[in-house]
Amino acid sequence: MTYAGHDFAAPRRRRSGEWAAVAAVLAAGLRYEGFETCGCGRDPKPRPRTRAQLRRGLPAR
């Protein structure tokens, strides 16, 4: 099991495209975190929810 972060909201079980995007985000070393370590940033950082959003927004590694 992998810790995805405080702001992670799991997609519905049968939405395999959304789960593929989650897997790619986690494989890239990103987390669903909106909190800064100092506690000053409370806005969640956007993460892709679909494969199309993933292709448009995730930087290549």
C-alpha positions as protocol buffer text, in pm:
chain_id: "A"
residue {
  index: 1
  type: MET
  ca { x: 0 y: 0 z: 0 }
}
residue {
  index: 2
  type: THR
  ca { x: 126 y: 347 z: -87 }
}
residue {
  index: 3
  type: TYR
  ca { x: 58 y: 669 z: 101 }
}
residue {
  index: 4
  type: ALA
  ca { x: -90 y: 911 z: -154 }
}
residue {
  index: 5
  type: GLY
  ca { x: -117 y: 1220 z: 68 }
}
residue {
  index: 6
  type: HIS
  ca { x: -371 y: 1411 z: 275 }
}
residue {
  index: 7
  type: ASP
  ca { x: -565 y: 1547 z: -24 }
}
residue {
  index: 8
  type: PHE
  ca { x: -609 y: 1217 z: -208 }
}
residue {
  index: 9
  type: ALA
  ca { x: -965 y: 1134 z: -306 }
}
residue {
  index: 10
  type: ALA
  ca { x: -997 y: 784 z: -448 }
}
residue {
  index: 11
  type: PRO
  ca { x: -1186 y: 744 z: -774 }
}
residue {
  index: 12
  type: ARG
  ca { x: -1472 y: 499 z: -793 }
}
residue {
  index: 13
  type: ARG
  ca { x: -1361 y: 138 z: -811 }
}
residue {
  index: 14
  type: ARG
  ca { x: -1461 y: 77 z: -1176 }
}
residue {
  index: 15
  type: ARG
  ca { x: -1305 y: 392 z: -1323 }
}
residue {
  index: 16
  type: SER
  ca { x: -988 y: 234 z: -1451 }
}
residue {
  index: 17
  type: GLY
  ca { x: -876 y: 544 z: -1644 }
}
residue {
  index: 18
  type: GLU
  ca { x: -875 y: 753 z: -1328 }
}
residue {
  index: 19
  type: TRP
  ca { x: -689 y: 481 z: -1140 }
}
residue {
  index: 20
  type: ALA
  ca { x: -428 y: 470 z: -1419 }
}
residue {
  index: 21
  type: ALA
  ca { x: -376 y: 845 z: -1377 }
}
residue {
  index: 22
  type: VAL
  ca { x: -339 y: 802 z: -1000 }
}
residue {
  index: 23
  type: ALA
  ca { x: -84 y: 526 z: -1052 }
}
residue {
  index: 24
  type: ALA
  ca { x: 116 y: 741 z: -1294 }
}
residue {
  index: 25
  type: VAL
  ca { x: 115 y: 1039 z: -1056 }
}
residue {
  index: 26
  type: LEU
  ca { x: 239 y: 823 z: -769 }
}
residue {
  index: 27
  type: ALA
  ca { x: 497 y: 652 z: -992 }
}
residue {
  index: 28
  type: ALA
  ca { x: 632 y: 996 z: -1084 }
}
residue {
  index: 29
  type: GLY
  ca { x: 701 y: 1057 z: -714 }
}
residue {
  index: 30
  type: LEU
  ca { x: 421 y: 1310 z: -666 }
}
residue {
  index: 31
  type: ARG
  ca { x: 173 y: 1307 z: -381 }
}
residue {
  index: 32
  type: TYR
  ca { x: -171 y: 1457 z: -331 }
}
residue {
  index: 33
  type: GLU
  ca { x: -53 y: 1710 z: -73 }
}
residue {
  index: 34
  type: GLY
  ca { x: -170 y: 2067 z: -35 }
}
residue {
  index: 35
  type: PHE
  ca { x: -7 y: 2141 z: 296 }
}
residue {
  index: 36
  type: GLU
  ca { x: 331 y: 2305 z: 324 }
}
residue {
  index: 37
  type: THR
  ca { x: 559 y: 2183 z: 600 }
}
residue {
  index: 38
  type: CYS
  ca { x: 540 y: 2522 z: 769 }
}
residue {
  index: 39
  type: GLY
  ca { x: 157 y: 2513 z: 768 }
}
residue {
  index: 40
  type: CYS
  ca { x: 118 y: 2833 z: 565 }
}
residue {
  index: 41
  type: GLY
  ca { x: -11 y: 2684 z: 236 }
}
residue {
  index: 42
  type: ARG
  ca { x: -354 y: 2524 z: 260 }
}
residue {
  index: 43
  type: ASP
  ca { x: -460 y: 2505 z: -107 }
}
residue {
  index: 44
  type: PRO
  ca { x: -443 y: 2158 z: -262 }
}
residue {
  index: 45
  type: LYS
  ca { x: -213 y: 2130 z: -559 }
}
residue {
  index: 46
  type: PRO
  ca { x: -390 y: 2012 z: -873 }
}
residue {
  index: 47
  type: ARG
  ca { x: -327 y: 1657 z: -985 }
}
residue {
  index: 48
  type: PRO
  ca { x: -461 y: 1492 z: -1301 }
}
residue {
  index: 49
  type: ARG
  ca { x: -771 y: 1271 z: -1270 }
}
residue {
  index: 50
  type: THR
  ca { x: -783 y: 1132 z: -1626 }
}
residue {
  index: 51
  type: ARG
  ca { x: -531 y: 1008 z: -1881 }
}
residue {
  index: 52
  type: ALA
  ca { x: -591 y: 1314 z: -2102 }
}
residue {
  index: 53
  type: GLN
  ca { x: -516 y: 1550 z: -1812 }
}
residue {
  index: 54
  type: LEU
  ca { x: -211 y: 1341 z: -1732 }
}
residue {
  index: 55
  type: ARG
  ca { x: -75 y: 1373 z: -2087 }
}
residue {
  index: 56
  type: ARG
  ca { x: -132 y: 1750 z: -2087 }
}
residue {
  index: 57
  type: GLY
  ca { x: 2 y: 1838 z: -1746 }
}
residue {
  index: 58
  type: LEU
  ca { x: 252 y: 1594 z: -1602 }
}
residue {
  index: 59
  type: PRO
  ca { x: 613 y: 1685 z: -1675 }
}
residue {
  index: 60
  type: ALA
  ca { x: 819 y: 1414 z: -1838 }
}
residue {
  index: 61
  type: ARG
  ca { x: 1081 y: 1244 z: -1620 }
}
